[in-house]
Amino acid sequence: MMNNKNSLRLLLPLAVALGISSQAQAAITIYEQGDTSFSTDGMINTFLVSTEEKTATETKNQSRVMMGFLPNWIGFNFAKQVDDLKIGARSSFWVTINDSDPIRTQNSTHGFTDTGIDVRQFYGAVASDWGEVLIGKDFGLFNRSNILGDEILLGYGQTHTVTSDAANVSFGNIGTGYLYPFPVAQITYRSPVMSGFQVAAGVFDPNKSSTTSEESAPRFEAEATYNGEFDQGSYKVWLGGMTQSSKEVSGGGKVDSNGLSYGANVKFGGLSLSASGFDATGVGAAGLGNTVTSDNADVDGHLLQASYSFGKERLVLSYGKNKGGTTPGGNELDLKNHAVAWFHKVNDNFQLVAEYDKAESDSKEVRSIAIGAVLSY
């Protein structure tokens, strides 16, 4: 029989990852009796942001109070040991606070109160010594470790892709280093961790290339990770991939979407060095959940980061870049972002953040300064 605490972590892989590299946290237990437990976790973040957008013809300066790269969320977790099986479930509800202006939200029915609740996780899982099977809605595997390893995940990031007047989150490094592993219905198997090595593979609800396309097979995604330690340090390497096909019922047009994601992280003392990247065809600006684009449309990217932690402080340098387009030979997805961030950990549940970003494309340059706070439990 597995240890309850270890198996609960296995059942909540993303919740643990969002405990987040620099700020490990534990859920609050609401009920625990015998082999059954129920807990909750959450996060609230808010930033004061000053943005300057420059194009060839105009400059726009915008100041806002809004959330950062991650939406605010509340999550609920269930776990129960039944003989040699650990049964678990997670639901999480992600909420935008950027709803103060009906011009931005474009919601005449609800006016000032369009909170944009997004159910990104709603899944159950069964785990034992043979591994774990997850069923339901959760984040994808392709580019998963890329985004979860982002040193500014709890920060702000670039708004070049969505503009400073967006009613939702900033884009972090989506579009400047990785694609987004959109939450989607899936059946995923994760192997036990064997000497630091783990494999995850699953079938996912496919994305369509048009309203009249057919997908005769689900999308397949997989990721392998390896974690190791050495004197005063540790390392992690990963490799992921995905493939799916979408075909028009009439006309025979077909889009094959394929991708490879990879990366490595080394920690030594207070220093952390990360390098990750991806190469994909037939995906949109943010990934498959954004849109399935024309066949042979290529986009690739990489993200290089260094951070140093000392006492309650963590300093981050980040450079990310995407290149490619949504059509063969296209380059409208070319974008790079430079970022500098400072995180001050007040305690395990509260930290302050200051961040500067400069995102550049051929058509626009966006500079932003964000100062904010993150509360978590």
Phi, psi and omega in degrees: 000137183283152172298133186301314183293319179293319181288330175296320177296324178296322181286343183236059185300320182284323179301319178294316181297324178279004173285354139081145185336313185264358189211072181298140182212163180236148177291159177269123180282123178267323181216133175208116179212124182062235181260017182242136178217153176220131185219169179224153175215163181190172178209142173228126177224144180214139182231144165267119190237131174244124187234140173237119179250124181241129170242183180293339186245343184204162174233131180238127176251129184224133173243133183216161168246118188202172178279169182269213183295320179268135172293164171286146183213159167228134182233154179229136185232138178234140176212140178211134176270123177234104186056240182261015179248138171259116178262132182214167177204154175217138169230137177222142184237120187253132192232133172273141172259359184275061187233024189276353186228115181296339176293320180288314185285339180055041183234090184288338181286314184260354175056250188270003191236034178276091187278350173059051179292129185234118178273099183267341178224130173202086187219161171241161181210149176234127184227150175202197181296339181274356180124210184219141170242125180250134177231135180128208184254126178205173178295154181285177180263326181291120184073009183297307181291332177302311184283322181290338178269000180296124183292341179251027180301325179271006180260219188249293179093192186269148175245012181304318185289326188247355182072157183289346180263014181297147179269004181237204183290163164291179183258003180055236174250017171294124184092350175225056177143330178205170172257166184269127176281077187310138173298136184203155176298137187202162167232111189233136175252135173240130179285163170297158174283118184243105182053040178091352185256136178216143178238138174234137179210145182198170173254138187232146175302124186284158174265152185263150174271342175196174180289344182249010181278162175238146177235100187281351178220152177289171173278146178248131176227151179207156175208137175243135179232149176223126179244137179216168180229153171218176184304117179068016181201180179208168179210159177216137173230151181211157178214127181228167179198164177208157175205142173200162177230144178226130186228138176290135180297318176244139179100337173078004179297137185226140175237119174261122178252124181219152179200157177226130176236152187200166177174171178208147176223135177234130177243133178218112186062232178270359183268135176231126179240129183228142173218127180216165180191179179203162173216125186215154174233149177069035177234168180266191183298325182257343182137192185295327179289342179284309175183156169261121187261190186293154181301140179070006171290126189243141171216138177219164182197169176211155181225125178242129184217149173224138176224154177224126181249134177211126184060235179263010185251149172219124179251139186229134168245135186218138172221125179226152183208136169242150173215146180135196183202179180264004172228157179305124180082359182289155180227017183287352176265005177296122182197139177227153182221130171255136180219145172230130183222150176231128178242127177244116181273105177289313173202188184294343184244002187211127175217154179254148185224139170227133187213142174238132179231143171227109180252135186226138169226183178293335186256343188202150171235131181235121175249138180218144172239124183235131176234125185204186181223149180232122174251136181214157176211000000 
